[in-house]
Amino acid sequence: MAKRASEIAIRNHFKPDRFTNMNKPFALRDKVSLKKTKLSGASCISEMAVLMSCWKENEYSDKTCGKELEVFNKCVTEAAGARKVTAQAEREGTSVGSQMSSKQVTNMLKKYPQPT
């Protein structure tokens, strides 16, 4: 135990009390890294679960689970449309929701650069 404590003390011996690299003033860069907007996750999971439970109860027959299949297909179509809208907005550089894309932030930072 004492040996381990001494190893930790030796490893953590150098603790600078001031910032060591103060050559540059603090300022924002004029660009941000490009990142794609992440989708919120898998869609239509609950509809798929309802459809699979219906198939299991009715021996995997599409005839008796028509309503559930229709709901699931509608959900998949809507999710694909939402993905297309998001991808199109990302290509054009416009925002879909309340957040700006990284391309938009870079354009704003280039338009209003930091004074040096």
C-alpha positions as CSV (number, residue, x, y, z in Angstrom):
1,M,0.0,0.0,0.0
2,A,2.8,2.4,0.9
3,K,4.6,1.5,-2.3
4,R,1.5,2.3,-4.4
5,A,1.1,5.6,-2.6
6,S,4.7,6.6,-3.2
7,E,4.3,5.8,-7.0
8,I,1.2,8.0,-7.2
9,A,3.0,10.8,-5.3
10,I,6.0,10.5,-7.8
11,R,3.7,10.5,-10.8
12,N,1.7,13.5,-9.6
13,H,4.8,15.5,-8.4
14,F,4.9,18.0,-11.3
15,K,1.9,20.3,-10.9
16,P,2.4,23.6,-12.6
17,D,1.0,26.5,-10.7
18,R,0.7,28.7,-13.8
19,F,-0.1,28.2,-17.4
20,T,3.1,27.1,-19.1
21,N,2.2,28.1,-22.7
22,M,0.9,31.7,-22.6
23,N,2.6,32.7,-25.9
24,K,-0.7,33.1,-27.8
25,P,-3.7,35.2,-26.8
26,F,-7.0,33.4,-26.3
27,A,-9.2,33.7,-29.4
28,L,-11.6,31.6,-31.4
29,R,-10.5,30.1,-34.6
30,D,-12.2,31.1,-37.9
31,K,-13.5,27.6,-38.5
32,V,-14.9,24.6,-36.8
33,S,-14.5,20.9,-37.6
34,L,-17.0,19.6,-40.1
35,K,-19.4,17.1,-38.4
36,K,-22.6,15.6,-39.7
37,T,-25.7,16.1,-37.7
38,K,-26.6,12.9,-35.9
39,L,-30.0,11.4,-36.3
40,S,-31.9,10.8,-33.1
41,G,-31.6,7.0,-33.4
42,A,-33.6,4.2,-34.8
43,S,-37.1,5.0,-35.9
44,C,-40.3,3.0,-36.0
45,I,-39.2,0.6,-33.3
46,S,-42.5,0.5,-31.5
47,E,-44.4,0.0,-34.8
48,M,-42.1,-2.9,-35.7
49,A,-42.6,-4.5,-32.3
50,V,-46.4,-4.3,-32.7
51,L,-46.1,-5.8,-36.2
52,M,-43.9,-8.7,-35.0
53,S,-46.1,-9.5,-32.0
54,C,-49.1,-9.6,-34.4
55,W,-47.2,-11.9,-36.8
56,K,-46.3,-14.2,-33.9
57,E,-49.9,-14.4,-32.6
58,N,-51.3,-15.1,-36.1
59,E,-48.6,-17.5,-37.4
60,Y,-46.9,-14.9,-39.6
61,S,-49.8,-14.2,-41.8
62,D,-49.9,-10.8,-43.5
63,K,-53.7,-11.1,-44.1
64,T,-54.6,-10.7,-40.4
65,C,-51.9,-8.1,-39.6
66,G,-52.7,-5.7,-42.5
67,K,-53.4,-2.7,-40.3
68,E,-50.1,-3.0,-38.3
69,L,-48.2,-3.5,-41.6
70,E,-49.7,-0.4,-43.0
71,V,-48.8,1.7,-39.9
72,F,-45.3,0.4,-40.0
73,N,-44.8,1.1,-43.7
74,K,-46.2,4.6,-43.2
75,C,-43.8,5.2,-40.4
76,V,-40.8,4.0,-42.5
77,T,-41.9,6.3,-45.4
78,E,-42.1,9.3,-43.0
79,A,-38.7,8.6,-41.5
80,A,-37.1,8.3,-44.9
81,G,-38.6,11.6,-45.9
82,A,-37.3,13.2,-42.7
83,R,-33.8,11.8,-43.5
84,K,-33.9,13.3,-47.0
85,V,-34.9,16.7,-45.7
86,T,-32.0,16.6,-43.2
87,A,-29.5,15.5,-45.8
88,Q,-30.7,18.2,-48.2
89,A,-30.5,20.9,-45.6
90,E,-27.0,19.8,-44.6
91,R,-25.9,19.9,-48.3
92,E,-27.3,23.4,-48.7
93,G,-26.0,24.7,-45.4
94,T,-29.3,25.5,-43.9
95,S,-30.5,24.5,-40.4
96,V,-33.3,22.0,-39.9
97,G,-34.0,22.5,-36.3
98,S,-32.8,25.0,-33.8
99,Q,-29.1,24.1,-34.1
100,M,-26.8,25.5,-36.8
101,S,-24.7,23.1,-38.8
102,S,-20.9,23.2,-38.6
103,K,-20.8,24.6,-42.2
104,Q,-23.1,27.5,-41.1
105,V,-20.9,28.2,-38.0
106,T,-17.8,28.3,-40.1
107,N,-19.4,30.7,-42.5
108,M,-20.4,33.0,-39.6
109,L,-17.0,32.9,-38.1
110,K,-15.4,33.8,-41.5
111,K,-17.8,36.6,-42.0
112,Y,-17.0,38.1,-38.5
113,P,-13.4,37.2,-37.8
114,Q,-11.7,37.7,-34.5
115,P,-9.7,40.9,-34.2
116,T,-6.0,40.2,-33.7
